[in-house]
């Protein structure tokens, strides 16, 4: 096994990439083998420094299974540093630890871990917890995509862009389907503006004054 984080594997569409970090070669091999068996792309790191480097790359995996005690940088420190980074990157962090004391668990969660697994862990439990993380990430990514789509749509709706073909006589505007609309109808369809109709002084003098006198 390499002494550095594995090279990024060729990605398969729709497959979640997971970083596993543990300084114990046996534990690392077990974790990697289990996750690959369950269909995940795995990046392995043998210490905390390698794990931190992999998680701060532009193509960093969205999930990490981190041993609490590691040389270079422990899992707790990695969690804190990840959560201190600027918002924008969604990442699900699972701590693996022999510490079963409730206060230790609380410390891990407060440091930014989403979940934890105690050593020695059962494969079924690990698979379930990783599965929960995968579903959470899927929902968060889907929500982020939807928000981006809505923001783009809202921006487009608020802006009237480009050259508007308008009739010099009736002042109607031609839309993309060669249909002529009243100015207020066109603006209403392409922005958030609403109209309240009234009569300007000039039109009142020309059109209505004689009728009301």
C-alpha positions in Angstrom: 0.0 0.0 0.0 1.3 3.4 -0.9 2.6 5.7 1.8 0.6 8.6 0.3 -3.1 9.2 -0.4 -4.1 7.1 -3.4 -4.3 8.7 -6.8 -7.8 9.8 -7.7 -9.5 6.8 -9.4 -11.3 7.0 -12.7 -14.8 8.2 -11.6 -17.9 6.3 -12.4 -21.0 8.4 -13.0 -23.2 8.6 -9.9 -20.8 6.8 -7.6 -20.0 8.4 -4.3 -16.3 8.9 -3.5 -15.3 8.3 0.1 -12.0 9.0 1.8 -10.9 6.6 4.5 -8.1 7.5 6.8 -6.4 5.3 9.4 -2.8 4.9 10.5 -3.4 1.2 11.2 -2.8 -0.8 7.9 -5.1 -3.6 8.9 -8.0 -1.3 9.8 -7.4 0.8 6.6 -7.5 -2.3 4.4 -10.7 -3.5 6.1 -12.4 -0.2 5.7 -11.3 0.2 2.1 -12.3 -3.3 1.1 -15.7 -3.0 2.7 -16.5 0.3 1.0 -15.4 -0.9 -2.4 -17.5 -4.0 -2.0 -20.5 -1.8 -1.3 -19.9 0.1 -4.5 -18.1 3.3 -3.4 -15.0 4.9 -4.9 -12.4 4.9 -2.2 -9.4 7.1 -1.6 -7.1 5.9 1.2 -4.9 7.9 3.5 -2.5 6.5 6.1 -2.3 9.5 8.4 -4.1 12.8 9.1 -1.9 14.9 7.0 -2.6 12.9 3.9 -6.3 13.0 4.7 -6.3 16.7 5.1 -4.5 17.2 1.8 -7.0 15.0 0.0 -10.0 16.8 1.6 -8.8 20.2 0.6 -8.3 19.5 -3.1 -10.8 20.9 -5.6 -11.9 17.3 -6.5 -12.2 16.3 -2.8 -14.6 13.5 -1.9 -17.8 14.5 -0.2 -17.6 11.8 2.5 -14.7 10.9 4.8 -14.4 8.1 7.3 -11.7 9.3 9.7 -9.9 7.5 12.6 -9.9 9.7 15.6 -6.2 9.0 16.6 -3.8 9.5 13.8 -0.2 10.9 13.5 0.2 14.3 11.8 -3.4 15.4 12.4 -6.1 13.5 14.2 -9.7 13.0 13.0 -11.1 15.5 15.5 -8.8 18.3 14.2 -9.6 17.5 10.6 -13.4 17.8 11.4 -12.8 21.2 13.1 -10.7 22.5 10.1 -13.2 21.3 7.5 -16.1 23.0 9.3 -14.0 26.2 9.6 -13.6 26.4 5.9 -15.8 28.9 3.9 -19.2 27.6 3.2 -20.0 26.1 -0.2 -18.6 22.6 0.1 -20.9 19.9 1.4 -19.0 17.1 3.2 -20.2 14.3 5.4 -17.7 13.2 8.1 -17.7 10.0 10.1 -15.3 9.5 13.0 -14.1 6.0 13.8 -12.9 5.7 17.4 -12.3 3.3 20.3 -13.6 6.1 22.6 -17.0 4.9 23.6 -17.5 7.4 26.5 -20.5 9.7 26.0 -18.4 12.9 26.5 -16.0 11.8 23.7 -18.9 11.2 21.4 -20.2 14.6 22.1 -16.8 16.1 21.6 -16.6 14.5 18.2 -20.0 15.7 17.1 -19.3 19.2 18.4 -16.1 19.3 16.4 -18.1 18.9 13.2 -18.5 15.1 12.7 -21.9 14.1 11.3 -21.7 10.6 12.8 -19.3 8.2 14.5 -18.5 4.4 14.6 -16.9 2.8 17.6 -14.1 0.2 17.3 -14.2 -2.7 16.8 -17.0 -1.9 14.4 -19.5 -4.2 12.8 -19.7 -4.1 9.0 -23.5 -3.9 9.0 -23.4 -0.8 11.3 -20.7 0.9 9.2 -22.6 0.2 6.0 -25.8 1.6 7.5 -24.1 4.8 8.7 -22.3 5.3 5.4 -25.6 4.7 3.7 -27.3 7.4 5.8 -24.5 9.8 4.8 -24.9 9.0 1.2 -28.6 9.8 1.3 -28.0 13.0 3.1 -25.5 14.1 0.5 -27.8 13.2 -2.3 -30.6 15.3 -0.8 -28.2 18.2 -0.1 -26.8 18.1 -3.7 -30.3 17.9 -5.2 -31.4 20.8 -3.1 -28.4 22.9 -4.0 -29.0 22.2 -7.7 -32.6 23.2 -7.4 -31.8 26.4 -5.6 -29.3 27.3 -8.3 -31.9 26.7 -11.0 -34.4 28.9 -9.2 -31.9 31.7 -8.6 -31.1 31.7 -12.3 -34.7 31.7 -13.3 -35.4 34.5 -10.9 -32.6 36.5 -12.3 -33.9 36.0 -15.8 -37.4 37.0 -14.9 -36.2 40.2 -13.2 -34.3 41.4 -16.2 -35.4 42.7 -19.6 -32.5 42.1 -21.8 -31.6 42.8 -25.4 -33.2 44.9 -28.1 -37.0 45.2 -27.9 -38.8 45.5 -31.2 -41.6 48.0 -30.6 -44.2 49.4 -33.0 -43.7 53.2 -33.5 -47.5 53.7 -33.7 -49.3 51.5 -31.3 -46.3 50.9 -29.0 -46.8 47.1 -28.9 -43.8 44.9 -28.5 -43.0 41.8 -30.6 -42.1 38.7 -28.7 -40.0 35.8 -29.9 -43.1 34.1 -31.5 -43.8 37.1 -33.7 -46.8 38.0 -31.6 -47.4 41.7 -30.7 -48.2 42.4 -27.1 -49.1 45.6 -25.2 -46.1 47.0 -23.4 -47.6 46.3 -20.0 -48.3 42.7 -20.9 -44.8 42.1 -22.2 -43.2 43.7 -19.1 -45.5 41.7 -16.8 -44.5 38.4 -18.5 -40.8 39.2 -18.4 -40.4 40.8 -14.9 -41.9 41.2 -11.5 -43.4 44.6 -12.4 -47.1 45.2 -12.0 -49.1 48.1 -13.4 -51.6 50.5 -11.9 -53.4 52.4 -14.6 -54.1 56.1 -14.4 -54.2 59.2 -16.7 -51.4 61.6 -17.1 -52.2 65.4 -17.2 -51.4 65.7 -21.0 -53.7 62.8 -21.9 -56.4 64.2 -19.6 -56.2 67.6 -21.5 -56.4 65.9 -24.9 -58.8 63.1 -24.3 -61.1 63.6 -21.3 -61.3 67.3 -20.3 -63.8 68.2 -23.0 -66.0 65.2 -22.1 -66.3 66.1 -18.4 -66.9 69.8 -18.9 
